[in-house]
Amino acid sequence: MGTDTDGNPGDHRDPRGLVAVALLAGLVGWLYRPVLVALVRQWWDEPDYSHGFLIPLIAAYLVWERWPRLRSQPATPALAGLGVLVGGVGLFVLANMAAELFVMRASLLIVLVGLILYLRGRAHLGVLAFPLVFLLLMIPPPAIVFNAITFPLQLVAAGAATTGLQLLDVPVLREGNIITLANTKLEVVEACSGVRSLLALVALATTFAYFTQAGVWRRALLVVSAVPIAIAANATRVAGTGLLAHFFGEEIAQGFFHSFSGLLVFGAAFVLLCLEGFVLTRLSLVLVNRGSRRSQACARG
């Protein structure tokens, strides 16, 4: 094992190794090019998944942030990575035959895991584990999962909005995802289910939790809480639409307001996440200070 120019272990630049890496990367790029092109097109065409453009950029930053740790780790290629690589490619082939988009796309991450393990070893894979898992957020969920959660979210939004309107003394009746007001009817359609803000807010919460919180439980709590926050924010948006429709007519609740309210409510949801992060940080500091005081008291005793 040699050292690089900075004295770090294990970075001999073997030209044959670089050629092998380039060939493998080229093969993977050629194999997954149609899949990646279709994925980017879906991000562009479907607003529900537009946050996908940001995920690879954030993952790239996470890799760059870990670069000093990667350079300090010795390269210990593991033959097991070849098995993972072959398994990922096999999964891609089977998913391609079955036209299963989600599995085809997810198999790319398995292939990347295999490549890192085979070329650099377990230590490097451990350093890159979080960026690789984070890339899952760029892949739209399977259609069966999306459809399974969309309609329940429509019902939750309609029910919560109806309750809110009743608390404001607005006469309202709900039948499924249809909200009937005195002068109009509002249908909570798939686009109003809140799934768009839910997926985007979970991705944003994951990023925010990583950069602002220390400790697995605090990060996990912040990410999980993004789900009820997104649902509550969307229900508030639907209730606001119903309120405007009741007092000013259905037309004013559509068009510009419908689009602008989505951005406004999403911004409010992110502010709530920030406040929660602040509370978690303060609470952690309080607990640490109490623990430190108790330790000092025990030491004196």
Backbone hydrogen bonds, N-H to C=O, Kabsch-Sander energy under -0.5 kcal/mol:
donor,donor_aa,acceptor,acceptor_aa,energy
4,D,8,N,-2.5
7,G,4,D,-2.0
10,G,2,G,-2.7
14,D,12,H,-1.3
18,L,14,D,-2.2
19,V,15,P,-2.3
20,A,16,R,-2.2
21,V,17,G,-2.5
22,A,18,L,-2.5
23,L,19,V,-2.6
24,L,20,A,-2.6
25,A,21,V,-2.8
26,G,22,A,-2.4
27,L,23,L,-2.4
28,V,24,L,-2.5
29,G,25,A,-2.6
30,W,26,G,-2.5
31,L,27,L,-2.5
32,Y,28,V,-2.4
33,R,29,G,-0.9
36,L,32,Y,-2.8
37,V,33,R,-2.5
38,A,34,P,-2.2
39,L,35,V,-2.0
40,V,36,L,-2.5
41,R,37,V,-2.1
42,Q,38,A,-1.9
43,W,39,L,-2.1
44,W,40,V,-2.0
45,D,41,R,-2.6
46,E,42,Q,-2.4
49,Y,46,E,-2.0
50,S,47,P,-1.3
52,G,49,Y,-2.2
53,F,50,S,-1.4
54,L,51,H,-1.4
55,I,51,H,-1.0
57,L,53,F,-0.6
58,I,54,L,-2.5
59,A,55,I,-2.7
60,A,56,P,-2.4
61,Y,57,L,-2.0
62,L,58,I,-2.4
63,V,59,A,-2.1
64,W,60,A,-2.5
65,E,61,Y,-2.7
66,R,62,L,-1.3
67,W,64,W,-1.2
70,L,66,R,-2.3
71,R,67,W,-2.5
72,S,68,P,-1.4
73,Q,69,R,-0.7
73,Q,70,L,-0.9
76,T,74,P,-0.6
76,T,120,R,-2.4
78,A,117,L,-2.3
81,G,78,A,-1.6
82,L,79,L,-1.4
83,G,79,L,-0.9
84,V,80,A,-1.9
85,L,81,G,-2.7
86,V,82,L,-2.5
87,G,83,G,-2.4
88,G,84,V,-2.5
89,V,85,L,-2.2
90,G,86,V,-2.5
91,L,87,G,-2.4
92,F,88,G,-2.0
93,V,89,V,-2.3
94,L,90,G,-2.4
95,A,91,L,-2.6
96,N,92,F,-2.3
97,M,93,V,-2.0
98,A,94,L,-1.7
99,A,96,N,-0.6
100,E,95,A,-2.6
101,L,99,A,-0.9
104,M,100,E,-2.0
105,R,101,L,-2.6
106,A,102,F,-2.9
107,S,103,V,-2.1
108,L,104,M,-0.6
108,L,105,R,-1.1
109,L,105,R,-0.6
109,L,106,A,-0.9
110,I,106,A,-1.2
111,V,107,S,-2.5
112,L,108,L,-2.3
113,V,109,L,-2.3
114,G,110,I,-2.5
115,L,111,V,-2.5
116,I,112,L,-2.6
117,L,113,V,-2.6
118,Y,114,G,-2.6
119,L,115,L,-2.7
120,R,116,I,-2.7
121,G,116,I,-1.6
125,L,121,G,-1.8
126,G,122,R,-2.5
127,V,123,A,-1.7
128,L,124,H,-1.9
129,A,126,G,-0.7
132,L,128,L,-1.9
133,V,129,A,-2.4
134,F,130,F,-2.8
135,L,131,P,-1.3
136,L,133,V,-1.6
137,L,134,F,-1.8
138,M,135,L,-1.7
139,I,136,L,-1.5
145,V,142,P,-0.5
146,F,142,P,-2.8
147,N,143,A,-2.9
148,A,144,I,-1.3
149,I,145,V,-1.6
150,T,146,F,-1.9
151,F,147,N,-1.0
153,L,149,I,-1.7
154,Q,150,T,-2.1
155,L,151,F,-2.3
156,V,152,P,-2.5
157,A,153,L,-2.7
158,A,154,Q,-2.4
159,G,155,L,-2.8
160,A,156,V,-2.8
161,A,157,A,-2.3
162,T,158,A,-2.2
163,T,159,G,-2.2
164,G,160,A,-2.3
165,L,161,A,-2.5
166,Q,162,T,-2.4
167,L,163,T,-2.0
168,L,164,G,-1.0
169,D,166,Q,-1.8
170,V,165,L,-2.5
173,L,180,T,-2.1
175,E,178,I,-2.6
178,I,175,E,-1.9
179,I,177,N,-0.5
179,I,186,L,-3.5
180,T,173,L,-3.7
180,T,178,I,-0.6
181,L,179,I,-0.6
181,L,184,T,-3.0
182,A,171,P,-0.5
186,L,179,I,-3.3
188,V,177,N,-2.9
188,V,186,L,-0.6
189,V,187,E,-1.5
192,C,189,V,-1.3
193,S,190,E,-1.6
198,L,194,G,-2.2
199,L,195,V,-2.5
200,A,196,R,-2.2
201,L,197,S,-2.6
202,V,198,L,-2.2
203,A,199,L,-1.9
204,L,200,A,-2.5
205,A,201,L,-3.1
206,T,202,V,-2.3
207,T,203,A,-1.9
208,F,204,L,-2.9
209,A,205,A,-3.0
210,Y,206,T,-1.9
211,F,207,T,-1.9
212,T,208,F,-1.6
213,Q,209,A,-2.1
219,R,215,G,-1.8
220,A,216,V,-2.9
221,L,217,W,-2.4
222,L,218,R,-1.9
223,V,219,R,-2.2
224,V,220,A,-2.8
225,S,221,L,-2.2
226,A,222,L,-0.6
226,A,223,V,-1.0
227,V,224,V,-1.5
229,I,225,S,-1.9
230,A,226,A,-2.3
231,I,227,V,-2.2
232,A,228,P,-2.7
233,A,229,I,-2.5
234,N,230,A,-2.2
235,A,231,I,-2.2
236,T,232,A,-2.1
237,R,233,A,-1.9
238,V,234,N,-2.4
239,A,235,A,-2.5
240,G,236,T,-2.4
241,T,237,R,-2.2
242,G,238,V,-2.4
243,L,239,A,-2.3
244,L,240,G,-2.3
245,A,241,T,-2.4
246,H,242,G,-2.1
247,F,243,L,-2.0
248,F,244,L,-3.0
249,G,244,L,-0.6
249,G,245,A,-1.0
253,A,249,G,-0.6
253,A,250,E,-0.8
254,Q,251,E,-1.3
257,F,254,Q,-1.1
259,S,255,G,-1.7
260,F,256,F,-3.1
261,S,257,F,-3.0
262,G,258,H,-1.0
263,L,259,S,-1.4
264,L,260,F,-2.6
265,V,261,S,-2.9
266,F,262,G,-2.1
267,G,263,L,-2.4
268,A,264,L,-2.1
269,A,265,V,-2.3
270,F,266,F,-2.1
271,V,267,G,-2.0
272,L,268,A,-2.1
273,L,269,A,-1.9
274,C,270,F,-2.3
275,L,271,V,-2.5
276,E,272,L,-2.5
277,G,273,L,-2.6
278,F,274,C,-2.3
279,V,275,L,-2.5
280,L,276,E,-2.6
281,T,277,G,-2.2
282,R,278,F,-2.5
283,L,279,V,-2.8
284,S,280,L,-2.3
285,L,281,T,-2.2
286,V,282,R,-2.4
287,L,283,L,-2.4
288,V,284,S,-2.5
289,N,285,L,-2.6
290,R,286,V,-2.4
291,G,287,L,-2.4
292,S,288,V,-2.4
293,R,289,N,-2.4
294,R,290,R,-2.4
295,S,291,G,-2.1
296,Q,292,S,-2.2
297,A,293,R,-2.5
298,C,294,R,-2.6
299,A,295,S,-2.1
300,R,296,Q,-2.1
301,G,297,A,-2.3
